[in-house]
Amino acid sequence: MAYVYPPKMRAARDLLRRRTRIVRHGDDLKAHVKNTTSQYNLPPNNLDLKYPCAREAMRNCFDDAFVQRNIDLDLNIIAFYRHELSSIECFIEKHAKHHNGRDYHILTSFPGIGRILALTILYEVGDIGRFNTVQDFASYSRLIKCKAESAGKSYGTQGNKIGNAHLKWAFGEIAVLYLRGNDKAKAYLLKLQKRMSKAKALSALAHKIGRCVYYMLKNQKVFDEKRFLTG
C-alpha cells in the first residue's frame, strides 16, 4: 500500500541512503587499488585502506607515474569519504534520537545491530504501525516473496524487486553479524541446515530476525535471546 513518509524524517532518510551509495563507491575504489596492484604483479595488497597509514603505504608503490597518480586519486577520494562519512553518521544518529529515540534504543538491543543498521531500519520503516501484520512487514522487507493475486485468486509468487531493498540488505547483514562469536546462534543455523542449504538457512535466519524486529518495535520491547532461539 502507498505510504506517506513522515516529512520531518524524509530528508534524514535521503541523506542516509546517499551515505550508503557513497560507502559502496568507496568500496569500488578500494577494489580498484587492489586490482591494479595485482595487474602490475606487485605483492598481494591486504592493507585496509580506511586507515591513513595503509593509504600512505600505497603512495609510492608504482614506477609508472601515471599509474601512481591513478592510485593516488583513489586514495585521496577514500580519505575524503572517510572524513565526511564519519561526520554524517554522527549527525544522523544525533537527530535519530530526537526523531524516534525509543525505537533506536530498542533496535540496538539486538546483537549485530549497530549504529548504521539501526538507523537504516529506523528510517526505512518510518512508522511500524503502518504494517498490520508481521507478514506485511516481511514482504515489504523482501524477506518473503510477494503473492500475485487478482479478484481474490492467487497466482503464485512473483515480484522479487517489490519492497524495500535497504531493509533486505540490513537484515542480511544482521544475520551474518548475529552469528559472530555466538555459539547458540551457530547451533540454530546448523539445525536449519539439516533441512536446507546454507544460503537458504541464512535467508531463513534473516527472515526470523525481521519478524523479531517487527514485534520488538510493535510491542516496544528490547531483544530477548531466549525467546528468539526457542520461538
FENHU-V303987 format. One record per residue. N is the residue number from 1. SS is DSSP state (h for helix, s for strand, l for the rest). OMEGA is omega in whole degrees, 0 to 359 (NA if undefined). NEAR is the number of other C-alpha atoms within 8 Angstrom. Layout:
n->N ss->SS omega->OMEGA near->NEAR
n->N ss->SS omega->OMEGA near->NEAR
This chain:
n->1 ss->l omega->178 near->2
n->2 ss->l omega->184 near->3
n->3 ss->l omega->177 near->5
n->4 ss->l omega->183 near->4
n->5 ss->l omega->181 near->7
n->6 ss->l omega->183 near->7
n->7 ss->h omega->184 near->6
n->8 ss->h omega->181 near->6
n->9 ss->h omega->189 near->11
n->10 ss->h omega->182 near->9
n->11 ss->h omega->178 near->8
n->12 ss->h omega->178 near->9
n->13 ss->h omega->181 near->11
n->14 ss->h omega->178 near->8
n->15 ss->h omega->179 near->8
n->16 ss->h omega->177 near->10
n->17 ss->h omega->179 near->8
n->18 ss->h omega->176 near->8
n->19 ss->h omega->180 near->10
n->20 ss->h omega->179 near->8
n->21 ss->h omega->180 near->8
n->22 ss->h omega->177 near->9
n->23 ss->h omega->181 near->9
n->24 ss->h omega->175 near->8
n->25 ss->h omega->176 near->8
n->26 ss->h omega->177 near->11
n->27 ss->h omega->177 near->8
n->28 ss->h omega->179 near->8
n->29 ss->h omega->178 near->11
n->30 ss->h omega->178 near->11
n->31 ss->h omega->179 near->8
n->32 ss->h omega->178 near->9
n->33 ss->h omega->181 near->10
n->34 ss->h omega->181 near->10
n->35 ss->h omega->178 near->8
n->36 ss->h omega->177 near->8
n->37 ss->h omega->178 near->12
n->38 ss->h omega->182 near->11
n->39 ss->h omega->182 near->7
n->40 ss->l omega->172 near->6
n->41 ss->l omega->174 near->6
n->42 ss->l omega->178 near->7
n->43 ss->l omega->181 near->6
n->44 ss->l omega->182 near->7
n->45 ss->l omega->179 near->7
n->46 ss->l omega->181 near->4
n->47 ss->l omega->175 near->5
n->48 ss->l omega->189 near->6
n->49 ss->l omega->174 near->10
n->50 ss->l omega->180 near->9
n->51 ss->l omega->181 near->7
n->52 ss->h omega->182 near->8
n->53 ss->h omega->178 near->6
n->54 ss->h omega->179 near->11
n->55 ss->h omega->179 near->11
n->56 ss->h omega->180 near->7
n->57 ss->h omega->181 near->8
n->58 ss->l omega->187 near->8
n->59 ss->l omega->184 near->9
n->60 ss->l omega->184 near->7
n->61 ss->l omega->188 near->7
n->62 ss->l omega->179 near->7
n->63 ss->l omega->180 near->7
n->64 ss->l omega->184 near->6
n->65 ss->h omega->180 near->7
n->66 ss->h omega->178 near->6
n->67 ss->h omega->180 near->9
n->68 ss->h omega->179 near->13
n->69 ss->h omega->177 near->8
n->70 ss->h omega->179 near->8
n->71 ss->h omega->178 near->11
n->72 ss->h omega->177 near->9
n->73 ss->h omega->176 near->8
n->74 ss->h omega->184 near->12
n->75 ss->h omega->181 near->11
n->76 ss->h omega->179 near->8
n->77 ss->h omega->178 near->9
n->78 ss->h omega->180 near->13
n->79 ss->h omega->179 near->10
n->80 ss->h omega->178 near->8
n->81 ss->h omega->182 near->11
n->82 ss->h omega->181 near->9
n->83 ss->h omega->184 near->8
n->84 ss->h omega->182 near->8
n->85 ss->h omega->178 near->9
n->86 ss->h omega->179 near->8
n->87 ss->h omega->180 near->8
n->88 ss->h omega->181 near->9
n->89 ss->h omega->178 near->9
n->90 ss->h omega->180 near->8
n->91 ss->h omega->181 near->8
n->92 ss->h omega->180 near->10
n->93 ss->h omega->179 near->10
n->94 ss->h omega->182 near->8
n->95 ss->h omega->178 near->8
n->96 ss->h omega->180 near->11
n->97 ss->h omega->175 near->10
n->98 ss->h omega->181 near->7
n->99 ss->h omega->181 near->8
n->100 ss->h omega->184 near->9
n->101 ss->h omega->182 near->9
n->102 ss->h omega->179 near->7
n->103 ss->h omega->178 near->10
n->104 ss->h omega->178 near->13
n->105 ss->h omega->180 near->8
n->106 ss->h omega->181 near->14
n->107 ss->h omega->182 near->13
n->108 ss->l omega->176 near->11
n->109 ss->l omega->180 near->9
n->110 ss->l omega->179 near->9
n->111 ss->l omega->182 near->7
n->112 ss->l omega->177 near->9
n->113 ss->l omega->177 near->13
n->114 ss->l omega->185 near->7
n->115 ss->h omega->186 near->8
n->116 ss->h omega->180 near->8
n->117 ss->h omega->177 near->10
n->118 ss->h omega->179 near->12
n->119 ss->h omega->180 near->11
n->120 ss->h omega->180 near->13
n->121 ss->h omega->182 near->10
n->122 ss->h omega->186 near->11
n->123 ss->h omega->177 near->10
n->124 ss->h omega->179 near->10
n->125 ss->h omega->184 near->7
n->126 ss->l omega->179 near->9
n->127 ss->l omega->181 near->5
n->128 ss->h omega->181 near->9
n->129 ss->h omega->180 near->6
n->130 ss->h omega->177 near->6
n->131 ss->l omega->183 near->8
n->132 ss->l omega->181 near->6
n->133 ss->l omega->177 near->6
n->134 ss->h omega->177 near->10
n->135 ss->h omega->177 near->6
n->136 ss->h omega->181 near->9
n->137 ss->h omega->180 near->12
n->138 ss->h omega->179 near->13
n->139 ss->h omega->179 near->12
n->140 ss->h omega->181 near->10
n->141 ss->l omega->181 near->14
n->142 ss->l omega->178 near->15
n->143 ss->l omega->172 near->12
n->144 ss->l omega->180 near->8
n->145 ss->l omega->179 near->10
n->146 ss->s omega->175 near->10
n->147 ss->s omega->173 near->9
n->148 ss->s omega->183 near->9
n->149 ss->s omega->176 near->9
n->150 ss->s omega->180 near->7
n->151 ss->l omega->177 near->4
n->152 ss->l omega->180 near->5
n->153 ss->s omega->180 near->6
n->154 ss->s omega->180 near->8
n->155 ss->s omega->179 near->8
n->156 ss->s omega->182 near->7
n->157 ss->s omega->178 near->8
n->158 ss->s omega->174 near->8
n->159 ss->l omega->179 near->7
n->160 ss->l omega->181 near->7
n->161 ss->l omega->179 near->6
n->162 ss->l omega->180 near->8
n->163 ss->l omega->187 near->8
n->164 ss->l omega->182 near->10
n->165 ss->h omega->182 near->9
n->166 ss->h omega->178 near->9
n->167 ss->h omega->178 near->12
n->168 ss->h omega->178 near->11
n->169 ss->h omega->183 near->8
n->170 ss->h omega->183 near->11
n->171 ss->h omega->174 near->12
n->172 ss->h omega->178 near->11
n->173 ss->h omega->181 near->8
n->174 ss->h omega->181 near->13
n->175 ss->h omega->180 near->13
n->176 ss->h omega->181 near->10
n->177 ss->h omega->180 near->10
n->178 ss->h omega->182 near->10
n->179 ss->h omega->185 near->10
n->180 ss->l omega->177 near->6
n->181 ss->l omega->182 near->4
n->182 ss->l omega->184 near->8
n->183 ss->h omega->180 near->7
n->184 ss->h omega->179 near->7
n->185 ss->h omega->179 near->10
n->186 ss->h omega->178 near->9
n->187 ss->h omega->178 near->8
n->188 ss->h omega->179 near->9
n->189 ss->h omega->178 near->11
n->190 ss->h omega->177 near->8
n->191 ss->h omega->178 near->8
n->192 ss->h omega->183 near->9
n->193 ss->h omega->175 near->10
n->194 ss->l omega->183 near->7
n->195 ss->l omega->184 near->6
n->196 ss->l omega->178 near->8
n->197 ss->l omega->181 near->8
n->198 ss->h omega->180 near->7
n->199 ss->h omega->179 near->6
n->200 ss->h omega->178 near->8
n->201 ss->h omega->177 near->12
n->202 ss->h omega->177 near->12
n->203 ss->h omega->178 near->10
n->204 ss->h omega->178 near->8
n->205 ss->h omega->178 near->10
n->206 ss->h omega->177 near->13
n->207 ss->h omega->179 near->12
n->208 ss->h omega->178 near->8
n->209 ss->h omega->178 near->11
n->210 ss->h omega->177 near->13
n->211 ss->h omega->180 near->11
n->212 ss->h omega->180 near->9
n->213 ss->h omega->178 near->9
n->214 ss->h omega->182 near->11
n->215 ss->h omega->176 near->11
n->216 ss->h omega->181 near->13
n->217 ss->h omega->181 near->12
n->218 ss->h omega->183 near->8
n->219 ss->h omega->180 near->6
n->220 ss->l omega->180 near->9
n->221 ss->l omega->177 near->8
n->222 ss->l omega->186 near->9
n->223 ss->l omega->176 near->8
n->224 ss->l omega->185 near->6
n->225 ss->h omega->181 near->6
n->226 ss->h omega->179 near->6
n->227 ss->h omega->184 near->7
n->228 ss->h omega->185 near->8
n->229 ss->h omega->180 near->9
n->230 ss->h omega->183 near->5
n->231 ss->l omega->NA near->4
